[in-house]
Amino acid sequence: MLVFADRQDITRVGLMHVADNMEGAPQYRSVEDKAALIEALTQTPDAAVYLDYTLFDIGDVAELQIIAQRFRDVLWVLFCDELSYEFISQTVAANRQFGIVLKDSPLYEIKESMVYALRHQRFICQRIAEMMLNPPATDDMPPAIASLTKTETEILKLIAIGLTTKEIAERRFSSFHTVNTHRKNIFRKLGVNNAHEATKLALRAGLVDSAEYYI
């Protein structure tokens, strides 16, 4: 059984299309939040899960590892836009339950990853495999907050006080797509994977006051 855990409609539809066109048309289901994912894994504890960690409601790598430990027979395919080397080393390099294929990977790699998943074998796409073999210099991880542009810094502050992408777009009179692109660039530059991790860095750097964060 395949479980597609992703909040983007287009991604879920794309994964289902790939599955439907595979030989034997494997069974699958899709979920959009952590509660539904836990329910699916409770019912099918040996599933293969395609998870967009960066957009899903899993707080940090520690929480993901706890879920993986709870469901030890689950195979995880991290299906994301980008992931930091630090995160990869904490998951894929440390636990054979985790594989990775990127959303901009060639279609043949995505199809191959699904073949591996149905065999319950982990798959690591070429770009991530090369990164693991040639890790970036320590000084490059994570990139300093000083590397953010003025606009990115302002958006990080709004993320840190709890605003959603839609709320930030409305406040800045920008499109959802524009803010989402800035958000991805911020996460990439900071070497983080979600708002929780970005917020911790913003707090440490003094970009937001802790009183603002806890409002």
C-alpha positions as CSV (number, residue, x, y, z in Angstrom):
1,M,0.0,0.0,0.0
2,L,1.2,3.5,-0.9
3,V,0.3,6.5,1.2
4,F,0.7,9.9,-0.4
5,A,1.1,12.5,2.4
6,D,1.1,15.8,0.7
7,R,-0.9,19.0,1.1
8,Q,-0.5,20.1,-2.6
9,D,-3.4,18.8,-4.7
10,I,-1.3,18.8,-7.9
11,T,1.4,16.7,-6.3
12,R,-1.1,14.1,-5.0
13,V,-2.8,13.9,-8.4
14,G,0.6,13.5,-10.1
15,L,1.6,10.7,-7.8
16,M,-1.7,8.9,-8.2
17,H,-1.4,9.2,-12.0
18,V,2.0,7.6,-11.8
19,A,0.6,4.8,-9.6
20,D,-2.4,4.2,-11.9
21,N,-0.1,3.8,-14.9
22,M,2.1,1.2,-13.2
23,E,1.9,-2.5,-14.0
24,G,-0.6,-4.0,-11.6
25,A,-2.0,-0.6,-10.5
26,P,-1.0,-0.7,-6.8
27,Q,-3.4,0.3,-4.1
28,Y,-2.9,3.8,-2.6
29,R,-4.5,6.4,-0.5
30,S,-3.8,10.1,0.1
31,V,-3.8,12.1,3.4
32,E,-3.4,15.8,4.0
33,D,-2.4,16.1,7.7
34,K,-0.6,14.2,10.5
35,A,-3.7,12.9,12.1
36,A,-4.9,11.2,8.9
37,L,-1.4,9.9,8.3
38,I,-1.2,8.3,11.7
39,E,-4.7,6.7,11.1
40,A,-3.5,5.3,7.8
41,L,-0.4,3.8,9.2
42,T,-2.3,2.3,12.2
43,Q,-4.4,0.5,9.6
44,T,-1.5,-0.4,7.3
45,P,1.7,-0.5,9.4
46,D,3.8,-1.7,6.5
47,A,2.9,1.0,4.1
48,A,5.3,3.0,1.9
49,V,4.7,6.7,2.5
50,Y,5.5,9.5,0.1
51,L,5.9,12.5,2.4
52,D,6.4,16.2,1.6
53,Y,8.1,16.9,5.0
54,T,8.6,20.6,4.2
55,L,4.9,21.3,3.8
56,F,3.3,18.7,6.1
57,D,2.3,19.4,9.7
58,I,5.2,17.6,11.3
59,G,7.1,19.9,13.6
60,D,10.7,18.9,13.2
61,V,13.0,16.0,12.4
62,A,12.7,14.7,16.0
63,E,9.0,14.3,15.6
64,L,9.4,12.6,12.3
65,Q,11.9,10.2,13.8
66,I,9.5,9.4,16.7
67,I,6.7,8.6,14.2
68,A,9.2,6.4,12.2
69,Q,10.2,4.5,15.4
70,R,6.5,4.0,16.2
71,F,5.9,2.5,12.8
72,R,9.1,0.5,12.2
73,D,7.8,-1.4,9.2
74,V,6.9,1.8,7.3
75,L,9.2,2.8,4.4
76,W,9.4,6.6,4.0
77,V,10.0,8.3,0.7
78,L,10.7,12.0,1.4
79,F,9.2,13.7,-1.7
80,C,10.2,17.4,-1.4
81,D,11.4,20.5,-3.3
82,E,14.5,20.9,-1.3
83,L,16.1,19.5,1.9
84,S,19.1,20.7,3.8
85,Y,22.2,18.5,4.1
86,E,21.8,18.5,7.9
87,F,18.3,17.1,7.6
88,I,19.4,14.4,5.1
89,S,22.3,13.3,7.4
90,Q,19.8,13.0,10.4
91,T,17.3,10.9,8.4
92,V,18.5,9.2,5.3
93,A,22.1,8.7,6.4
94,A,21.1,7.5,9.8
95,N,18.0,5.3,9.1
96,R,17.4,2.9,6.3
97,Q,13.6,3.5,6.6
98,F,14.1,6.8,4.7
99,G,14.7,7.4,1.0
100,I,14.5,10.6,-1.0
101,V,13.3,11.6,-4.4
102,L,12.9,15.3,-5.2
103,K,9.8,16.9,-6.8
104,D,12.0,18.2,-9.7
105,S,13.6,14.8,-10.2
106,P,13.2,13.3,-13.7
107,L,10.0,11.4,-14.2
108,Y,11.9,8.1,-14.7
109,E,13.4,8.6,-11.2
110,I,10.0,9.2,-9.6
111,K,8.7,6.1,-11.4
112,E,11.7,4.0,-10.3
113,S,11.3,5.2,-6.7
114,M,7.7,3.9,-6.7
115,V,8.9,0.5,-8.0
116,Y,11.4,0.4,-5.1
117,A,8.7,1.5,-2.6
118,L,6.4,-1.3,-3.7
119,R,9.2,-3.7,-3.1
120,H,9.8,-2.0,0.3
121,Q,13.3,-1.0,-0.8
122,R,14.5,2.5,-0.2
123,F,15.4,4.7,-3.2
124,I,17.7,7.7,-3.2
125,C,17.7,10.0,-6.2
126,Q,20.9,10.8,-8.0
127,R,21.2,14.4,-6.8
128,I,20.8,13.5,-3.2
129,A,23.2,10.5,-3.5
130,E,25.8,12.9,-5.0
131,M,25.2,15.3,-2.1
132,M,25.7,12.5,0.5
133,L,29.0,11.5,-1.2
134,N,30.2,15.1,-1.5
135,P,28.9,16.9,1.6
136,P,29.0,20.7,1.5
137,A,31.6,22.5,3.6
138,T,30.6,23.0,7.3
139,D,30.9,26.7,6.9
140,D,28.0,26.6,4.4
141,M,25.6,25.0,6.9
142,P,23.3,26.7,7.7
143,P,23.6,29.9,5.7
144,A,23.5,33.0,7.9
145,I,20.4,35.1,8.4
146,A,22.5,37.9,7.1
147,S,22.3,36.3,3.6
148,L,18.6,37.1,3.4
149,T,17.4,40.0,1.4
150,K,15.4,42.8,3.1
151,T,12.1,41.3,1.7
152,E,13.0,37.8,2.9
153,T,13.9,39.1,6.3
154,E,10.5,40.8,6.6
155,I,8.7,37.7,5.5
156,L,10.7,35.6,8.0
157,K,9.6,37.8,10.8
158,L,5.9,37.3,9.8
159,I,6.5,33.6,9.5
160,A,8.0,33.6,13.0
161,I,5.0,35.3,14.6
162,G,2.7,32.6,13.1
163,L,1.2,34.1,10.0
164,T,0.3,31.7,7.2
165,T,1.5,32.2,3.6
166,K,-2.0,33.5,2.7
167,E,-2.0,36.0,5.6
168,I,1.5,37.2,4.7
169,A,0.4,37.7,1.0
170,E,-2.6,39.7,2.1
171,R,-0.6,41.9,4.5
172,R,2.1,42.6,1.9
173,F,-0.4,43.0,-1.0
174,S,1.5,40.2,-2.8
175,S,0.3,37.0,-4.5
176,F,0.3,33.7,-2.7
177,H,2.8,32.4,-5.3
178,T,5.2,35.3,-4.7
179,V,5.3,34.8,-0.9
180,N,5.5,31.0,-1.3
181,T,8.6,31.5,-3.5
182,H,10.2,33.8,-0.9
183,R,9.4,31.2,1.8
184,K,11.2,28.5,-0.2
185,N,14.2,30.7,-0.7
186,I,14.3,31.6,3.0
187,F,14.3,28.0,4.0
188,R,17.0,27.1,1.5
189,K,19.2,29.9,2.6
190,L,18.8,29.1,6.3
191,G,19.2,25.4,5.7
192,V,15.9,24.6,7.4
193,N,12.9,22.6,6.2
194,N,9.8,24.1,7.9
195,A,8.4,27.2,9.7
196,H,9.2,25.7,13.1
197,E,12.9,25.5,12.4
198,A,13.0,28.9,10.7
199,T,11.2,30.4,13.7
200,K,13.8,29.0,16.1
201,L,16.6,30.7,14.1
202,A,14.7,34.0,13.9
203,L,14.2,34.0,17.7
204,R,17.9,33.2,18.3
205,A,18.9,36.0,15.9
206,G,16.6,38.5,17.7
207,L,14.5,39.2,14.6
208,V,11.4,38.8,16.7
209,D,10.9,39.2,20.4
210,S,9.8,36.1,22.3
211,A,6.8,38.1,23.5
212,E,5.6,38.5,19.9
213,Y,6.1,34.8,19.3
214,Y,3.9,33.8,22.2
215,I,1.1,36.2,21.5
